[in-house]
Every structure is written in C-alpha cells, then in structure tokens.
Amino acid sequence: MNRQHDTFRDRVIAAAEAALKAGGSVGPLELFQHMGLLHPVHVKGWRKSNELLMRGIDRLDARALVRDQIDRVLARWFSS
C-alpha cells in the first residue's frame, strides 16, 4: 500500500471510531461528517428533505469519497 492509501485508511478508521463513540453506530452520513466531508447543517437539511444538502454534496469532490475504498477499510476495521 502507498502512503496516500494509508493516510486515507487512517482517516476512515478514525472517523468510524469517533462516530461509533459519539452515537453508538456508524452510517455513511456519520462517517462522512466525522471525516469532514459533510457538515452538520447539511445532514440536518437532508433529514428534513431540504435542498441544502444537495447543494453541499454538489460541492464535494466525488473522488474524495471513494466508496469502495471506504468499504474495504471498514470491513478490515470491523474484522480486527
């Protein structure tokens, strides 16, 4: 693995642990929020079916989310 992958993996794991500690579970919204990719106001807007979240997501760089990498990192974290 390269250094960039290791750093990303560490970010995902730290965010998952923080979300788990804060709320007892880890979902995509909580994970992205703890990674700094979503702000609380965007999550609240989404939960209220507000367009605010859609504007926030449009600003995110989709490549930063790399869902398959997040899934692999979380699978390893959960099994450890």
C-alpha positions as a Markdown table, in Angstrom:
| # | Residue | x | y | z |
|---|---|---|---|---|
| 1 | Met | 0.0 | 0.0 | 0.0 |
| 2 | Asn | 1.1 | 3.5 | -0.7 |
| 3 | Arg | 1.3 | 6.4 | 1.8 |
| 4 | Gln | -1.8 | 8.1 | 0.4 |
| 5 | His | -3.9 | 5.0 | 0.8 |
| 6 | Asp | -2.6 | 4.5 | 4.4 |
| 7 | Thr | -3.5 | 8.1 | 5.2 |
| 8 | Phe | -7.0 | 7.7 | 3.8 |
| 9 | Arg | -7.4 | 4.4 | 5.6 |
| 10 | Asp | -6.4 | 6.1 | 8.9 |
| 11 | Arg | -8.9 | 8.9 | 8.3 |
| 12 | Val | -11.7 | 6.4 | 7.6 |
| 13 | Ile | -10.9 | 4.4 | 10.7 |
| 14 | Ala | -10.6 | 7.5 | 13.0 |
| 15 | Ala | -13.9 | 8.8 | 11.7 |
| 16 | Ala | -15.6 | 5.5 | 12.2 |
| 17 | Glu | -14.3 | 5.2 | 15.7 |
| 18 | Ala | -15.4 | 8.8 | 16.5 |
| 19 | Ala | -18.9 | 8.2 | 15.0 |
| 20 | Leu | -19.2 | 4.9 | 17.0 |
| 21 | Lys | -18.2 | 6.6 | 20.2 |
| 22 | Ala | -20.5 | 9.6 | 19.6 |
| 23 | Gly | -23.6 | 7.7 | 18.5 |
| 24 | Gly | -23.2 | 4.0 | 19.0 |
| 25 | Ser | -23.3 | 3.2 | 15.3 |
| 26 | Val | -21.6 | 4.1 | 12.0 |
| 27 | Gly | -23.5 | 5.0 | 8.9 |
| 28 | Pro | -22.5 | 6.8 | 5.8 |
| 29 | Leu | -23.7 | 10.2 | 6.9 |
| 30 | Glu | -22.0 | 9.9 | 10.3 |
| 31 | Leu | -18.8 | 8.7 | 8.7 |
| 32 | Phe | -18.7 | 11.5 | 6.1 |
| 33 | Gln | -19.5 | 14.0 | 8.8 |
| 34 | His | -16.7 | 12.8 | 11.0 |
| 35 | Met | -14.3 | 12.8 | 8.0 |
| 36 | Gly | -15.2 | 16.5 | 7.5 |
| 37 | Leu | -16.9 | 15.8 | 4.1 |
| 38 | Leu | -20.3 | 16.8 | 5.3 |
| 39 | His | -21.2 | 19.5 | 7.8 |
| 40 | Pro | -23.9 | 19.1 | 10.5 |
| 41 | Val | -26.1 | 21.7 | 8.7 |
| 42 | His | -26.1 | 19.5 | 5.6 |
| 43 | Val | -27.1 | 16.4 | 7.5 |
| 44 | Lys | -29.9 | 18.3 | 9.2 |
| 45 | Gly | -31.1 | 19.6 | 5.9 |
| 46 | Trp | -31.1 | 16.2 | 4.3 |
| 47 | Arg | -33.0 | 14.8 | 7.2 |
| 48 | Lys | -35.6 | 17.5 | 6.7 |
| 49 | Ser | -35.7 | 16.8 | 2.9 |
| 50 | Asn | -34.1 | 20.2 | 2.4 |
| 51 | Glu | -32.2 | 21.1 | -0.8 |
| 52 | Leu | -29.4 | 22.4 | 1.4 |
| 53 | Leu | -27.7 | 19.0 | 1.4 |
| 54 | Met | -27.9 | 18.7 | -2.4 |
| 55 | Arg | -26.1 | 22.0 | -2.8 |
| 56 | Gly | -23.5 | 20.8 | -0.3 |
| 57 | Ile | -23.0 | 17.4 | -2.0 |
| 58 | Asp | -22.6 | 19.1 | -5.4 |
| 59 | Arg | -19.6 | 20.9 | -3.9 |
| 60 | Leu | -17.9 | 17.7 | -2.7 |
| 61 | Asp | -15.3 | 16.1 | -4.9 |
| 62 | Ala | -16.8 | 12.7 | -5.7 |
| 63 | Arg | -13.3 | 11.2 | -6.0 |
| 64 | Ala | -12.6 | 12.1 | -2.3 |
| 65 | Leu | -15.4 | 9.7 | -1.2 |
| 66 | Val | -14.1 | 6.6 | -3.0 |
| 67 | Arg | -16.8 | 4.4 | -1.6 |
| 68 | Asp | -15.2 | 1.1 | -2.5 |
| 69 | Gln | -12.0 | 2.1 | -0.6 |
| 70 | Ile | -14.1 | 3.1 | 2.4 |
| 71 | Asp | -16.0 | -0.2 | 2.3 |
| 72 | Arg | -12.7 | -2.2 | 2.3 |
| 73 | Val | -11.2 | -0.2 | 5.1 |
| 74 | Leu | -14.3 | -0.5 | 7.3 |
| 75 | Ala | -14.5 | -4.3 | 6.6 |
| 76 | Arg | -10.9 | -4.7 | 7.8 |
| 77 | Trp | -11.6 | -2.5 | 10.8 |
| 78 | Phe | -14.7 | -4.3 | 11.8 |
| 79 | Ser | -13.0 | -7.7 | 11.5 |
| 80 | Ser | -10.0 | -6.7 | 13.6 |
